[in-house]
Amino acid sequence: MLMKCFQRYVILTFVLYSILCINHTVKCDDEDDNLLIGLNSYRTTLNLSTLTENDRAECLADKVADQFKKQPCTNTTGSNTVPGTEQEFSNFPELLEKCHLNVSTTRDGTILPACVPNLDPTLVLSNYTRSQYSISLNDTKFTGVGIGSEGDWIVVVLTTSTPEGGYSPGSNAVNFVSKIGPMHYSMFVLVAVFTFLWI
């Protein structure tokens, strides 16, 4: 009897967790995915390693893109870039904190924001590969990437494999919550506890 209850608990918990994770992953942006594929294809043609996705860098890219979305985008060619992101926002330390980051693990990374009307995929890619940003993309020290977009703005955050630029994650618990979202995590815990008590 105890084994049967435990099996029910495990199955229900797994099903609910799967539903929550599916709900979360549906929200990924096509623009971000297309750009990542394009950037890795570009690096492959240069015999460079492909960039691996970094959750913390993606979080920061999302936060920075959210800040830029308030600024008008007048770019019509796809070749404009916006340097100096750290200096652009007085609340940059807060953005780092929201992603469980600090200056000591991000200083060797780089942030590359740009605006392209309607985020046209071809123009977005050329904005990175045919501008001053190509210098960073051609640099072998960069091994990871996070991409975020809001409105006409897209942000690429490049990371290194060093402690000073790896955008190292926090504890597993924090990483898990950041992936599925605090609200989903809370729901998951409540449902699991309720299910356990009900059985």
Backbone hydrogen bonds, N-H to C=O, Kabsch-Sander energy under -0.5 kcal/mol:
donor,donor_aa,acceptor,acceptor_aa,energy
5,C,1,M,-2.2
6,F,2,L,-2.2
7,Q,3,M,-2.3
8,R,4,K,-2.2
9,Y,5,C,-2.4
10,V,6,F,-2.5
11,I,7,Q,-2.6
12,L,8,R,-2.8
13,T,9,Y,-2.5
14,F,10,V,-2.5
15,V,11,I,-2.5
16,L,12,L,-2.6
17,Y,13,T,-2.5
18,S,14,F,-2.4
19,I,15,V,-2.2
20,L,16,L,-2.2
21,C,17,Y,-2.4
22,I,18,S,-2.6
23,N,19,I,-2.4
24,H,20,L,-1.7
25,T,21,C,-2.6
26,V,22,I,-1.5
27,K,24,H,-1.3
28,C,25,T,-1.4
33,D,29,D,-1.9
34,N,30,D,-3.0
35,L,31,E,-2.2
36,L,32,D,-2.3
37,I,33,D,-2.2
38,G,34,N,-2.4
39,L,35,L,-3.1
40,N,36,L,-2.4
41,S,37,I,-2.1
42,Y,38,G,-2.4
43,R,39,L,-2.4
44,T,40,N,-2.1
45,T,41,S,-1.9
46,L,42,Y,-0.8
46,L,43,R,-0.6
47,N,44,T,-1.8
48,L,43,R,-2.8
52,T,143,T,-2.4
54,N,145,V,-2.6
58,E,54,N,-2.3
59,C,55,D,-2.2
60,L,56,R,-2.2
61,A,57,A,-2.5
62,D,58,E,-2.4
63,K,59,C,-2.1
64,V,60,L,-2.8
65,A,61,A,-2.5
66,D,62,D,-2.1
67,Q,63,K,-1.4
68,F,64,V,-2.3
69,K,65,A,-1.7
70,K,67,Q,-0.9
71,Q,68,F,-2.8
74,T,72,P,-0.6
82,V,113,P,-1.6
88,E,84,G,-1.4
89,F,85,T,-1.2
92,F,89,F,-1.3
94,E,91,N,-0.7
95,L,91,N,-1.7
96,L,92,F,-2.2
97,E,93,P,-2.2
98,K,94,E,-2.3
99,C,95,L,-0.9
99,C,96,L,-0.8
100,H,97,E,-2.0
101,L,96,L,-2.6
105,T,102,N,-1.3
106,T,103,V,-1.0
107,R,103,V,-1.5
108,D,164,E,-2.3
109,G,106,T,-1.6
110,T,158,L,-1.9
112,L,156,V,-3.5
114,A,154,I,-2.3
116,V,152,D,-2.5
119,L,116,V,-2.7
120,D,117,P,-1.2
124,V,120,D,-2.9
125,L,121,P,-2.2
126,S,122,T,-2.2
127,N,123,L,-2.0
128,Y,124,V,-1.0
128,Y,125,L,-0.8
129,T,125,L,-2.4
130,R,126,S,-2.3
134,S,131,S,-1.9
135,I,132,Q,-1.2
136,S,132,Q,-0.5
136,S,133,Y,-0.6
137,L,133,Y,-2.0
138,N,134,S,-1.9
139,D,136,S,-1.2
142,F,139,D,-1.3
143,T,141,K,-0.5
143,T,159,T,-2.4
144,G,159,T,-1.8
145,V,52,T,-2.4
146,G,157,V,-1.9
148,G,155,V,-2.1
150,E,153,W,-2.3
153,W,150,E,-2.4
154,I,114,A,-2.8
155,V,148,G,-3.1
156,V,112,L,-2.1
157,V,146,G,-3.0
158,L,110,T,-2.6
158,L,156,V,-0.5
159,T,144,G,-2.3
160,T,165,G,-2.6
161,S,141,K,-0.6
165,G,162,T,-1.4
166,G,162,T,-1.2
167,Y,105,T,-2.4
175,N,171,S,-2.6
176,F,172,N,-2.7
177,V,173,A,-2.2
178,S,174,V,-2.5
179,K,175,N,-1.6
180,I,176,F,-2.0
181,G,177,V,-2.2
185,Y,181,G,-2.4
186,S,182,P,-2.5
187,M,183,M,-2.3
188,F,184,H,-2.6
189,V,185,Y,-2.5
190,L,186,S,-2.5
191,V,187,M,-2.8
192,A,188,F,-2.4
193,V,189,V,-2.6
194,F,190,L,-2.7
195,T,191,V,-2.8
196,F,192,A,-2.3
197,L,193,V,-2.5
198,W,194,F,-2.6
199,I,195,T,-2.2
